[in-house]
Amino acid sequence: MNISIIIPIHEYSDKISSLLDKAVESIIKQEKIDNIPPIILVFPTAIEEDIKGFVESQIRKYQDKGVTYQNFYLVNNFEKTDYQSQVNLAVDSVTTDYFSVLEFDDEYSTTFFRNASKYIETYNDIDVFLTMMIEVNEINQGIKLTNETVWAQQFVGENGEMGYLNANALKQYTDFKLSGAVIKKSEFLNIGGYKSNMKLTFMYEFLLRALNNACKIYSIPKIGYKHLATREGSMFDEFQKTMSIIERKFWFDTATKEANFITDRAIDMSRLTKIVVE
């Protein structure tokens, strides 16, 4: 298996432990794979003992499947718990050519790695594979499909083939998500990783920047990822409740501008203040 899995964890509770348990289960119970991919857990110091206890419980639970401490890599991010910084730090521990980020409240489909491996083998020039995602609510009801627009709207890349994300597609439709995507480590590092200064639209900005730097992005036309979209207290739940439409527009405009720069620059918030006040 040429893919490592990064799971960023910001806090810990009984509810999060239960969700994380399902997330890890979706990795271990994959169909028709030769070995379990490396699982990288990145977390702040305050919950280190909780995470160690969780790993021990997983080893006991899946002992019959040969799961040991060697399947887990623990990365302490020393209190810097924004999603982007956690992923950037964890990528340094990736020893495979590709990685995927699994949010602790999400799950992979049982055929995810089998399908992803086939696409990597067939399209080895692709830098980012987007998986088709089904978004669900907290009682597991489907809300919508995400990333399917590449196929539904028949977007094509420069070579005229369907399935490739291009700048034209991003201008028309901004709601692409990188959760569950399979990303080539070398290209992720080459273009600067995620920008921690970006809020709400950091995935959109990354995709724009990747295209600006000639990365190839392909959308796999199979549902490979289940995303819990409306978890109470999540970052995006808070954005939905507190961020105005004008403020959201500011962050999309900022993403478009910042995608021209590889470095994570300071963002001028004075403009946002003026927009919101007006």
C-alpha atoms as an extended CHARMM CRD file, in Angstrom:
* protein
*
       278  EXT
         1         1  MET       CA              0.0000000000        0.0000000000        0.0000000000  PROA      1               0.0000000000
         2         2  ASN       CA              1.5450000000        3.2820000000       -1.1450000000  PROA      2               0.0000000000
         3         3  ILE       CA             -0.7660000000        5.5510000000        0.8730000000  PROA      3               0.0000000000
         4         4  SER       CA             -0.4630000000        6.8050000000        4.4550000000  PROA      4               0.0000000000
         5         5  ILE       CA             -3.5010000000        8.0470000000        6.3820000000  PROA      5               0.0000000000
         6         6  ILE       CA             -3.3840000000       11.2610000000        8.4210000000  PROA      6               0.0000000000
         7         7  ILE       CA             -6.0320000000       11.8000000000       11.0970000000  PROA      7               0.0000000000
         8         8  PRO       CA             -5.9620000000       15.2770000000       12.6950000000  PROA      8               0.0000000000
         9         9  ILE       CA             -7.5010000000       15.3580000000       16.1890000000  PROA      9               0.0000000000
        10        10  HSD       CA             -8.0640000000       18.6820000000       17.9660000000  PROA      10              0.0000000000
        11        11  GLU       CA             -9.8060000000       17.5430000000       21.1560000000  PROA      11              0.0000000000
        12        12  TYR       CA            -10.9560000000       14.3810000000       22.8810000000  PROA      12              0.0000000000
        13        13  SER       CA            -14.1940000000       13.2020000000       24.5120000000  PROA      13              0.0000000000
        14        14  ASP       CA            -16.3210000000       10.0520000000       24.6680000000  PROA      14              0.0000000000
        15        15  LYS       CA            -18.1850000000       11.1940000000       21.5420000000  PROA      15              0.0000000000
        16        16  ILE       CA            -14.9810000000       11.8850000000       19.6260000000  PROA      16              0.0000000000
        17        17  SER       CA            -13.5410000000        8.5460000000       20.7640000000  PROA      17              0.0000000000
        18        18  SER       CA            -16.6120000000        6.7770000000       19.3500000000  PROA      18              0.0000000000
        19        19  LEU       CA            -16.3420000000        8.6250000000       16.0210000000  PROA      19              0.0000000000
        20        20  LEU       CA            -12.5900000000        8.0320000000       15.8320000000  PROA      20              0.0000000000
        21        21  ASP       CA            -13.1780000000        4.3370000000       16.4700000000  PROA      21              0.0000000000
        22        22  LYS       CA            -15.4130000000        4.1570000000       13.3750000000  PROA      22              0.0000000000
        23        23  ALA       CA            -12.8970000000        6.1320000000       11.3130000000  PROA      23              0.0000000000
        24        24  VAL       CA            -10.0530000000        3.7440000000       12.1500000000  PROA      24              0.0000000000
        25        25  GLU       CA            -12.3350000000        0.7460000000       11.6110000000  PROA      25              0.0000000000
        26        26  SER       CA            -12.9770000000        1.9980000000        8.0580000000  PROA      26              0.0000000000
        27        27  ILE       CA             -9.2200000000        1.7610000000        7.4240000000  PROA      27              0.0000000000
        28        28  ILE       CA             -8.6430000000       -1.6400000000        8.9950000000  PROA      28              0.0000000000
        29        29  LYS       CA            -11.7020000000       -3.3340000000        7.4640000000  PROA      29              0.0000000000
        30        30  GLN       CA            -10.9060000000       -2.5080000000        3.8550000000  PROA      30              0.0000000000
        31        31  GLU       CA            -11.6950000000       -5.1180000000        1.1920000000  PROA      31              0.0000000000
        32        32  LYS       CA             -8.9410000000       -6.8910000000       -0.7050000000  PROA      32              0.0000000000
        33        33  ILE       CA             -5.8380000000       -5.0500000000        0.4600000000  PROA      33              0.0000000000
        34        34  ASP       CA             -2.5320000000       -6.7120000000        1.2710000000  PROA      34              0.0000000000
        35        35  ASN       CA             -1.6530000000       -4.6420000000        4.3210000000  PROA      35              0.0000000000
        36        36  ILE       CA             -3.0210000000       -1.9040000000        6.5720000000  PROA      36              0.0000000000
        37        37  PRO       CA             -1.6860000000        1.5200000000        5.5430000000  PROA      37              0.0000000000
        38        38  PRO       CA              0.2770000000        3.5820000000        8.0990000000  PROA      38              0.0000000000
        39        39  ILE       CA             -2.1090000000        5.5450000000       10.3410000000  PROA      39              0.0000000000
        40        40  ILE       CA             -0.6990000000        8.9040000000       11.5050000000  PROA      40              0.0000000000
        41        41  LEU       CA             -2.5570000000       10.4760000000       14.4380000000  PROA      41              0.0000000000
        42        42  VAL       CA             -1.6880000000       14.1530000000       14.9800000000  PROA      42              0.0000000000
        43        43  PHE       CA             -2.8880000000       15.8200000000       18.1800000000  PROA      43              0.0000000000
        44        44  PRO       CA             -2.1060000000       18.4960000000       20.8050000000  PROA      44              0.0000000000
        45        45  THR       CA             -0.1400000000       17.7310000000       23.9750000000  PROA      45              0.0000000000
        46        46  ALA       CA             -3.2130000000       18.0460000000       26.1910000000  PROA      46              0.0000000000
        47        47  ILE       CA             -4.7740000000       14.8430000000       24.8270000000  PROA      47              0.0000000000
        48        48  GLU       CA             -1.6300000000       12.7510000000       24.3100000000  PROA      48              0.0000000000
        49        49  GLU       CA             -2.4880000000       10.2360000000       27.0310000000  PROA      49              0.0000000000
        50        50  ASP       CA             -6.0270000000        9.8830000000       25.6530000000  PROA      50              0.0000000000
        51        51  ILE       CA             -4.6520000000        9.1320000000       22.1920000000  PROA      51              0.0000000000
        52        52  LYS       CA             -2.1760000000        6.5760000000       23.5540000000  PROA      52              0.0000000000
        53        53  GLY       CA             -5.0420000000        4.8900000000       25.3870000000  PROA      53              0.0000000000
        54        54  PHE       CA             -7.1160000000        4.8910000000       22.2150000000  PROA      54              0.0000000000
        55        55  VAL       CA             -4.3150000000        3.2470000000       20.2290000000  PROA      55              0.0000000000
        56        56  GLU       CA             -3.9570000000        0.5530000000       22.8730000000  PROA      56              0.0000000000
        57        57  SER       CA             -7.6890000000       -0.1540000000       22.6390000000  PROA      57              0.0000000000
        58        58  GLN       CA             -7.4360000000       -0.4830000000       18.8430000000  PROA      58              0.0000000000
        59        59  ILE       CA             -4.5630000000       -2.9560000000       19.1160000000  PROA      59              0.0000000000
        60        60  ARG       CA             -6.6090000000       -5.1090000000       21.5070000000  PROA      60              0.0000000000
        61        61  LYS       CA             -9.7180000000       -4.8130000000       19.3210000000  PROA      61              0.0000000000
        62        62  TYR       CA             -7.9750000000       -5.8130000000       16.0770000000  PROA      62              0.0000000000
        63        63  GLN       CA             -5.3920000000       -8.2240000000       17.4210000000  PROA      63              0.0000000000
        64        64  ASP       CA             -6.8260000000      -10.9610000000       15.1980000000  PROA      64              0.0000000000
        65        65  LYS       CA             -6.0780000000       -8.8010000000       12.1450000000  PROA      65              0.0000000000
        66        66  GLY       CA             -2.4490000000       -8.3880000000       13.1300000000  PROA      66              0.0000000000
        67        67  VAL       CA             -2.7150000000       -4.7390000000       14.2070000000  PROA      67              0.0000000000
        68        68  THR       CA              0.2560000000       -3.6370000000       16.3420000000  PROA      68              0.0000000000
        69        69  TYR       CA              1.8850000000       -0.4090000000       17.5070000000  PROA      69              0.0000000000
        70        70  GLN       CA              3.7930000000       -0.3780000000       14.2210000000  PROA      70              0.0000000000
        71        71  ASN       CA              0.5650000000        0.4680000000       12.3790000000  PROA      71              0.0000000000
        72        72  PHE       CA              0.2310000000        3.7880000000       14.2550000000  PROA      72              0.0000000000
        73        73  TYR       CA              2.4320000000        6.8890000000       14.2100000000  PROA      73              0.0000000000
        74        74  LEU       CA              1.7570000000        9.4660000000       16.9240000000  PROA      74              0.0000000000
        75        75  VAL       CA              2.6160000000       13.0880000000       16.1300000000  PROA      75              0.0000000000
        76        76  ASN       CA              2.3770000000       15.7010000000       18.8880000000  PROA      76              0.0000000000
        77        77  ASN       CA              1.6830000000       19.1150000000       17.3660000000  PROA      77              0.0000000000
        78        78  PHE       CA              2.3240000000       21.0200000000       20.6260000000  PROA      78              0.0000000000
        79        79  GLU       CA             -1.0020000000       22.8580000000       20.9050000000  PROA      79              0.0000000000
        80        80  LYS       CA             -1.1580000000       24.2100000000       17.3240000000  PROA      80              0.0000000000
        81        81  THR       CA             -4.4800000000       22.6040000000       16.5650000000  PROA      81              0.0000000000
        82        82  ASP       CA             -5.6940000000       24.2520000000       13.3920000000  PROA      82              0.0000000000
        83        83  TYR       CA             -6.4310000000       21.6060000000       10.7620000000  PROA      83              0.0000000000
        84        84  GLN       CA             -3.9690000000       22.9650000000        8.2100000000  PROA      84              0.0000000000
        85        85  SER       CA             -0.9680000000       23.0450000000       10.5590000000  PROA      85              0.0000000000
        86        86  GLN       CA             -1.7480000000       19.5610000000       11.8270000000  PROA      86              0.0000000000
        87        87  VAL       CA             -1.8250000000       18.1380000000        8.3000000000  PROA      87              0.0000000000
        88        88  ASN       CA              1.3690000000       19.9640000000        7.2940000000  PROA      88              0.0000000000
        89        89  LEU       CA              3.2020000000       18.5980000000       10.3330000000  PROA      89              0.0000000000
        90        90  ALA       CA              1.9260000000       15.0610000000        9.8250000000  PROA      90              0.0000000000
        91        91  VAL       CA              3.0220000000       15.0220000000        6.1740000000  PROA      91              0.0000000000
        92        92  ASP       CA              6.6320000000       15.1640000000        7.4080000000  PROA      92              0.0000000000
        93        93  SER       CA              6.0430000000       11.6910000000        8.9240000000  PROA      93              0.0000000000
        94        94  VAL       CA              4.6390000000       10.2310000000        5.6940000000  PROA      94              0.0000000000
        95        95  THR       CA              7.0020000000        7.5890000000        4.2730000000  PROA      95              0.0000000000
        96        96  THR       CA              4.8260000000        6.6260000000        1.2890000000  PROA      96              0.0000000000
        97        97  ASP       CA              4.4980000000        8.4750000000       -2.0160000000  PROA      97              0.0000000000
        98        98  TYR       CA              0.8730000000        9.4180000000       -1.3320000000  PROA      98              0.0000000000
        99        99  PHE       CA             -1.2190000000       10.3410000000        1.6840000000  PROA      99              0.0000000000
       100       100  SER       CA             -4.8820000000       10.8930000000        2.4580000000  PROA      100             0.0000000000
       101       101  VAL       CA             -6.4820000000       12.8860000000        5.2720000000  PROA      101             0.0000000000
       102       102  LEU       CA             -9.2950000000       11.1390000000        7.1270000000  PROA      102             0.0000000000
       103       103  GLU       CA            -11.2080000000       13.4330000000        9.4620000000  PROA      103             0.0000000000
       104       104  PHE       CA            -11.8570000000       11.7220000000       12.7960000000  PROA      104             0.0000000000
       105       105  ASP       CA            -15.6330000000       11.9000000000       12.3030000000  PROA      105             0.0000000000
       106       106  ASP       CA            -15.5770000000       10.5290000000        8.7330000000  PROA      106             0.0000000000
       107       107  GLU       CA            -15.1920000000        7.0940000000        7.1520000000  PROA      107             0.0000000000
       108       108  TYR       CA            -13.7260000000        5.5130000000        4.0170000000  PROA      108             0.0000000000
       109       109  SER       CA            -15.8430000000        3.1950000000        1.9210000000  PROA      109             0.0000000000
       110       110  THR       CA            -14.7450000000       -0.4520000000        2.1540000000  PROA      110             0.0000000000
       111       111  THR       CA            -13.3840000000       -0.3810000000       -1.4200000000  PROA      111             0.0000000000
       112       112  PHE       CA            -11.5420000000        2.9300000000       -1.1100000000  PROA      112             0.0000000000
       113       113  PHE       CA             -7.9440000000        1.7080000000       -1.0530000000  PROA      113             0.0000000000
       114       114  ARG       CA             -8.5170000000       -0.9630000000       -3.6800000000  PROA      114             0.0000000000
       115       115  ASN       CA             -9.9170000000        1.6690000000       -6.0620000000  PROA      115             0.0000000000
       116       116  ALA       CA             -7.3410000000        4.3160000000       -5.1310000000  PROA      116             0.0000000000
       117       117  SER       CA             -4.4720000000        1.8910000000       -5.7410000000  PROA      117             0.0000000000
       118       118  LYS       CA             -5.8110000000        1.0750000000       -9.2070000000  PROA      118             0.0000000000
       119       119  TYR       CA             -6.0430000000        4.7600000000      -10.1220000000  PROA      119             0.0000000000
       120       120  ILE       CA             -2.5430000000        5.4720000000       -8.8100000000  PROA      120             0.0000000000
       121       121  GLU       CA             -1.1850000000        2.6150000000      -10.9030000000  PROA      121             0.0000000000
       122       122  THR       CA             -3.0620000000        3.7220000000      -14.0440000000  PROA      122             0.0000000000
       123       123  TYR       CA             -2.6370000000        7.4920000000      -13.6820000000  PROA      123             0.0000000000
       124       124  ASN       CA              0.7650000000        7.8330000000      -12.0580000000  PROA      124             0.0000000000
       125       125  ASP       CA              1.1400000000       11.4080000000      -13.3480000000  PROA      125             0.0000000000
       126       126  ILE       CA             -1.8120000000       12.6280000000      -11.2680000000  PROA      126             0.0000000000
       127       127  ASP       CA             -0.9110000000       14.7410000000       -8.2120000000  PROA      127             0.0000000000
       128       128  VAL       CA             -4.3110000000       14.8740000000       -6.4700000000  PROA      128             0.0000000000
       129       129  PHE       CA             -7.1190000000       12.3190000000       -6.6900000000  PROA      129             0.0000000000
       130       130  LEU       CA            -10.4380000000       13.6770000000       -5.4340000000  PROA      130             0.0000000000
       131       131  THR       CA            -12.8510000000       11.0240000000       -4.2380000000  PROA      131             0.0000000000
       132       132  MET       CA            -16.5840000000       11.3510000000       -4.7290000000  PROA      132             0.0000000000
       133       133  MET       CA            -17.9750000000       12.0290000000       -1.2630000000  PROA      133             0.0000000000
       134       134  ILE       CA            -21.3670000000       11.5190000000        0.3230000000  PROA      134             0.0000000000
       135       135  GLU       CA            -22.1330000000       14.0560000000        3.0460000000  PROA      135             0.0000000000
       136       136  VAL       CA            -24.3540000000       12.9070000000        5.9340000000  PROA      136             0.0000000000
       137       137  ASN       CA            -25.9050000000       14.4030000000        9.0440000000  PROA      137             0.0000000000
       138       138  GLU       CA            -25.4440000000       13.1740000000       12.6060000000  PROA      138             0.0000000000
       139       139  ILE       CA            -28.0990000000       10.4540000000       12.2030000000  PROA      139             0.0000000000
       140       140  ASN       CA            -26.3660000000        9.1670000000        9.0840000000  PROA      140             0.0000000000
       141       141  GLN       CA            -28.8880000000       10.5380000000        6.5760000000  PROA      141             0.0000000000
       142       142  GLY       CA            -27.4310000000       11.4790000000        3.2050000000  PROA      142             0.0000000000
       143       143  ILE       CA            -27.4330000000       15.2120000000        2.4420000000  PROA      143             0.0000000000
       144       144  LYS       CA            -25.6240000000       15.5220000000       -0.8810000000  PROA      144             0.0000000000
       145       145  LEU       CA            -22.7820000000       14.2880000000       -3.0490000000  PROA      145             0.0000000000
       146       146  THR       CA            -19.6260000000       16.3770000000       -3.2250000000  PROA      146             0.0000000000
       147       147  ASN       CA            -16.8750000000       16.4550000000       -5.8820000000  PROA      147             0.0000000000
       148       148  GLU       CA            -19.2590000000       14.7620000000       -8.3420000000  PROA      148             0.0000000000
       149       149  THR       CA            -19.6770000000       18.0230000000      -10.2890000000  PROA      149             0.0000000000
       150       150  VAL       CA            -16.5560000000       17.2540000000      -12.3230000000  PROA      150             0.0000000000
       151       151  TRP       CA            -18.4800000000       14.3690000000      -13.8850000000  PROA      151             0.0000000000
       152       152  ALA       CA            -22.0260000000       15.7390000000      -13.6870000000  PROA      152             0.0000000000
       153       153  GLN       CA            -21.0230000000       18.9210000000      -15.5280000000  PROA      153             0.0000000000
       154       154  GLN       CA            -18.6160000000       17.0260000000      -17.8120000000  PROA      154             0.0000000000
       155       155  PHE       CA            -15.6160000000       19.1730000000      -16.9570000000  PROA      155             0.0000000000
       156       156  VAL       CA            -12.5090000000       18.2440000000      -18.9170000000  PROA      156             0.0000000000
       157       157  GLY       CA             -8.8250000000       18.9590000000      -18.5520000000  PROA      157             0.0000000000
       158       158  GLU       CA             -6.4950000000       20.4860000000      -21.1030000000  PROA      158             0.0000000000
       159       159  ASN       CA             -6.1490000000       17.1260000000      -22.8210000000  PROA      159             0.0000000000
       160       160  GLY       CA             -9.9040000000       16.9790000000      -23.4200000000  PROA      160             0.0000000000
       161       161  GLU       CA            -10.4660000000       14.0020000000      -21.1130000000  PROA      161             0.0000000000
       162       162  MET       CA            -13.2750000000       13.9750000000      -18.5670000000  PROA      162             0.0000000000
       163       163  GLY       CA            -12.5880000000       13.7780000000      -14.8570000000  PROA      163             0.0000000000
       164       164  TYR       CA             -9.8820000000       16.4300000000      -14.6590000000  PROA      164             0.0000000000
       165       165  LEU       CA            -10.4250000000       19.4720000000      -12.4690000000  PROA      165             0.0000000000
       166       166  ASN       CA             -9.4510000000       22.7400000000      -14.1130000000  PROA      166             0.0000000000
       167       167  ALA       CA             -9.4990000000       26.4330000000      -13.2670000000  PROA      167             0.0000000000
       168       168  ASN       CA            -12.7060000000       26.9390000000      -15.2380000000  PROA      168             0.0000000000
       169       169  ALA       CA            -14.4670000000       24.3510000000      -13.0800000000  PROA      169             0.0000000000
       170       170  LEU       CA            -13.2530000000       26.0200000000       -9.8750000000  PROA      170             0.0000000000
       171       171  LYS       CA            -14.5740000000       29.3830000000      -11.0290000000  PROA      171             0.0000000000
       172       172  GLN       CA            -18.0080000000       27.9000000000      -11.6390000000  PROA      172             0.0000000000
       173       173  TYR       CA            -18.2040000000       25.6470000000       -8.5990000000  PROA      173             0.0000000000
       174       174  THR       CA            -16.1710000000       26.2170000000       -5.4430000000  PROA      174             0.0000000000
       175       175  ASP       CA            -17.4730000000       23.4120000000       -3.2150000000  PROA      175             0.0000000000
       176       176  PHE       CA            -14.7790000000       20.8170000000       -3.7890000000  PROA      176             0.0000000000
       177       177  LYS       CA            -13.4070000000       19.0630000000       -0.6990000000  PROA      177             0.0000000000
       178       178  LEU       CA            -10.0030000000       17.4970000000       -0.1180000000  PROA      178             0.0000000000
       179       179  SER       CA            -11.0870000000       15.3100000000        2.8060000000  PROA      179             0.0000000000
       180       180  GLY       CA            -10.3330000000       11.7530000000        1.7300000000  PROA      180             0.0000000000
       181       181  ALA       CA             -8.3940000000       12.9050000000       -1.3330000000  PROA      181             0.0000000000
       182       182  VAL       CA             -5.2200000000       11.0140000000       -2.2500000000  PROA      182             0.0000000000
       183       183  ILE       CA             -2.3800000000       13.4940000000       -2.5990000000  PROA      183             0.0000000000
       184       184  LYS       CA              1.1650000000       13.0250000000       -3.8650000000  PROA      184             0.0000000000
       185       185  LYS       CA              3.4430000000       14.0060000000       -0.9760000000  PROA      185             0.0000000000
       186       186  SER       CA              6.1760000000       15.5200000000       -3.1350000000  PROA      186             0.0000000000
       187       187  GLU       CA              3.7800000000       17.8990000000       -4.9000000000  PROA      187             0.0000000000
       188       188  PHE       CA              2.0190000000       18.8550000000       -1.6690000000  PROA      188             0.0000000000
       189       189  LEU       CA              5.3840000000       19.9400000000       -0.2720000000  PROA      189             0.0000000000
       190       190  ASN       CA              6.5090000000       21.5800000000       -3.5210000000  PROA      190             0.0000000000
       191       191  ILE       CA              3.5750000000       23.9790000000       -3.5530000000  PROA      191             0.0000000000
       192       192  GLY       CA              3.6920000000       24.8070000000        0.1520000000  PROA      192             0.0000000000
       193       193  GLY       CA              1.0540000000       22.5900000000        1.7780000000  PROA      193             0.0000000000
       194       194  TYR       CA             -2.0490000000       24.0620000000        3.3860000000  PROA      194             0.0000000000
       195       195  LYS       CA             -2.1050000000       27.7200000000        4.4260000000  PROA      195             0.0000000000
       196       196  SER       CA             -2.9140000000       28.1260000000        8.1190000000  PROA      196             0.0000000000
       197       197  ASN       CA             -3.8870000000       31.7780000000        7.6730000000  PROA      197             0.0000000000
       198       198  MET       CA             -6.7690000000       30.8350000000        5.3920000000  PROA      198             0.0000000000
       199       199  LYS       CA            -10.1510000000       30.3430000000        7.0640000000  PROA      199             0.0000000000
       200       200  LEU       CA            -13.0710000000       28.3490000000        5.6670000000  PROA      200             0.0000000000
       201       201  THR       CA            -11.6870000000       28.2840000000        2.0930000000  PROA      201             0.0000000000
       202       202  PHE       CA             -8.2300000000       26.7560000000        2.6240000000  PROA      202             0.0000000000
       203       203  MET       CA             -9.0990000000       23.6630000000        0.5500000000  PROA      203             0.0000000000
       204       204  TYR       CA            -10.3750000000       25.8360000000       -2.2990000000  PROA      204             0.0000000000
       205       205  GLU       CA             -7.2110000000       27.9520000000       -2.1450000000  PROA      205             0.0000000000
       206       206  PHE       CA             -5.0120000000       24.8410000000       -2.2060000000  PROA      206             0.0000000000
       207       207  LEU       CA             -6.7560000000       23.4970000000       -5.3210000000  PROA      207             0.0000000000
       208       208  LEU       CA             -6.3730000000       26.8450000000       -7.0940000000  PROA      208             0.0000000000
       209       209  ARG       CA             -2.6970000000       27.0190000000       -6.1280000000  PROA      209             0.0000000000
       210       210  ALA       CA             -2.1290000000       23.4260000000       -7.2400000000  PROA      210             0.0000000000
       211       211  LEU       CA             -3.5790000000       24.2120000000      -10.6710000000  PROA      211             0.0000000000
       212       212  ASN       CA             -1.5380000000       27.4320000000      -10.8480000000  PROA      212             0.0000000000
       213       213  ASN       CA              1.5440000000       25.2660000000      -10.3400000000  PROA      213             0.0000000000
       214       214  ALA       CA              0.6000000000       22.8020000000      -13.1110000000  PROA      214             0.0000000000
       215       215  CYS       CA             -0.5230000000       19.9950000000      -10.7840000000  PROA      215             0.0000000000
       216       216  LYS       CA             -2.9030000000       17.4640000000      -12.2840000000  PROA      216             0.0000000000
       217       217  ILE       CA             -6.1260000000       16.8810000000      -10.3390000000  PROA      217             0.0000000000
       218       218  TYR       CA             -8.4380000000       14.0100000000      -11.1770000000  PROA      218             0.0000000000
       219       219  SER       CA            -11.8270000000       13.1440000000       -9.6730000000  PROA      219             0.0000000000
       220       220  ILE       CA            -12.4350000000        9.4280000000       -9.1400000000  PROA      220             0.0000000000
       221       221  PRO       CA            -16.0340000000        8.7000000000      -10.2730000000  PROA      221             0.0000000000
       222       222  LYS       CA            -16.7720000000        6.4220000000       -7.3140000000  PROA      222             0.0000000000
       223       223  ILE       CA            -18.1350000000        7.1680000000       -3.8470000000  PROA      223             0.0000000000
       224       224  GLY       CA            -15.1630000000        6.5700000000       -1.5970000000  PROA      224             0.0000000000
       225       225  TYR       CA            -15.7270000000        8.7200000000        1.4580000000  PROA      225             0.0000000000
       226       226  LYS       CA            -18.4930000000        9.5000000000        3.9700000000  PROA      226             0.0000000000
       227       227  HSD       CA            -18.2630000000       12.9740000000        5.4760000000  PROA      227             0.0000000000
       228       228  LEU       CA            -20.1280000000       14.0250000000        8.6090000000  PROA      228             0.0000000000
       229       229  ALA       CA            -21.0970000000       17.5130000000        7.4600000000  PROA      229             0.0000000000
       230       230  THR       CA            -23.1830000000       18.8170000000       10.3540000000  PROA      230             0.0000000000
       231       231  ARG       CA            -21.4910000000       17.6920000000       13.5700000000  PROA      231             0.0000000000
       232       232  GLU       CA            -22.4290000000       20.0250000000       16.4120000000  PROA      232             0.0000000000
       233       233  GLY       CA            -19.4190000000       22.0660000000       17.4930000000  PROA      233             0.0000000000
       234       234  SER       CA            -17.2410000000       21.3060000000       14.4590000000  PROA      234             0.0000000000
       235       235  MET       CA            -15.2540000000       24.0600000000       12.7810000000  PROA      235             0.0000000000
       236       236  PHE       CA            -17.5420000000       24.2130000000        9.7600000000  PROA      236             0.0000000000
       237       237  ASP       CA            -20.6280000000       24.0340000000       11.9660000000  PROA      237             0.0000000000
       238       238  GLU       CA            -19.4100000000       27.1750000000       13.7360000000  PROA      238             0.0000000000
       239       239  PHE       CA            -18.6910000000       28.8670000000       10.4050000000  PROA      239             0.0000000000
       240       240  GLN       CA            -22.2070000000       28.0870000000        9.2110000000  PROA      240             0.0000000000
       241       241  LYS       CA            -23.7300000000       29.5870000000       12.3430000000  PROA      241             0.0000000000
       242       242  THR       CA            -21.5470000000       32.6550000000       12.7780000000  PROA      242             0.0000000000
       243       243  MET       CA            -20.1220000000       33.6850000000        9.4030000000  PROA      243             0.0000000000
       244       244  SER       CA            -22.1330000000       36.0960000000        7.2940000000  PROA      244             0.0000000000
       245       245  ILE       CA            -22.5070000000       35.7740000000        3.5300000000  PROA      245             0.0000000000
       246       246  ILE       CA            -20.3540000000       38.8820000000        3.0660000000  PROA      246             0.0000000000
       247       247  GLU       CA            -17.6460000000       37.3910000000        5.2840000000  PROA      247             0.0000000000
       248       248  ARG       CA            -17.6990000000       34.1290000000        3.3150000000  PROA      248             0.0000000000
       249       249  LYS       CA            -17.2880000000       36.1040000000        0.0970000000  PROA      249             0.0000000000
       250       250  PHE       CA            -14.2430000000       37.7860000000        1.6310000000  PROA      250             0.0000000000
       251       251  TRP       CA            -12.5860000000       34.4150000000        2.2410000000  PROA      251             0.0000000000
       252       252  PHE       CA            -13.3480000000       33.1360000000       -1.2650000000  PROA      252             0.0000000000
       253       253  ASP       CA            -11.9620000000       36.3500000000       -2.7490000000  PROA      253             0.0000000000
       254       254  THR       CA             -8.9120000000       36.0310000000       -0.4960000000  PROA      254             0.0000000000
       255       255  ALA       CA             -8.3970000000       32.4080000000       -1.5820000000  PROA      255             0.0000000000
       256       256  THR       CA             -8.3950000000       33.4710000000       -5.2360000000  PROA      256             0.0000000000
       257       257  LYS       CA             -5.7930000000       36.1360000000       -4.5250000000  PROA      257             0.0000000000
       258       258  GLU       CA             -3.5900000000       34.0700000000       -2.2170000000  PROA      258             0.0000000000
       259       259  ALA       CA             -3.5160000000       31.1160000000       -4.6350000000  PROA      259             0.0000000000
       260       260  ASN       CA             -0.9410000000       33.1030000000       -6.6230000000  PROA      260             0.0000000000
       261       261  PHE       CA              1.5500000000       32.7800000000       -3.7560000000  PROA      261             0.0000000000
       262       262  ILE       CA              3.1300000000       29.5990000000       -2.4070000000  PROA      262             0.0000000000
       263       263  THR       CA              3.9790000000       31.1060000000        0.9940000000  PROA      263             0.0000000000
       264       264  ASP       CA              1.3860000000       31.5280000000        3.7280000000  PROA      264             0.0000000000
       265       265  ARG       CA              1.1870000000       35.3090000000        3.9130000000  PROA      265             0.0000000000
       266       266  ALA       CA             -0.4330000000       37.5130000000        6.5490000000  PROA      266             0.0000000000
       267       267  ILE       CA             -3.9790000000       38.3980000000        5.4980000000  PROA      267             0.0000000000
       268       268  ASP       CA             -5.1860000000       41.9910000000        5.7530000000  PROA      268             0.0000000000
       269       269  MET       CA             -8.2260000000       41.7010000000        8.0040000000  PROA      269             0.0000000000
       270       270  SER       CA             -8.9730000000       45.4340000000        7.9570000000  PROA      270             0.0000000000
       271       271  ARG       CA            -10.8250000000       45.0090000000        4.6770000000  PROA      271             0.0000000000
       272       272  LEU       CA            -13.0160000000       42.3060000000        6.2090000000  PROA      272             0.0000000000
       273       273  THR       CA            -13.8170000000       44.5690000000        9.1780000000  PROA      273             0.0000000000
       274       274  LYS       CA            -14.9020000000       47.3520000000        6.8320000000  PROA      274             0.0000000000
       275       275  ILE       CA            -17.0060000000       44.9700000000        4.7370000000  PROA      275             0.0000000000
       276       276  VAL       CA            -18.7880000000       43.5210000000        7.7570000000  PROA      276             0.0000000000
       277       277  VAL       CA            -19.4460000000       46.9480000000        9.3050000000  PROA      277             0.0000000000
       278       278  GLU       CA            -20.8910000000       48.2700000000        6.0710000000  PROA      278             0.0000000000
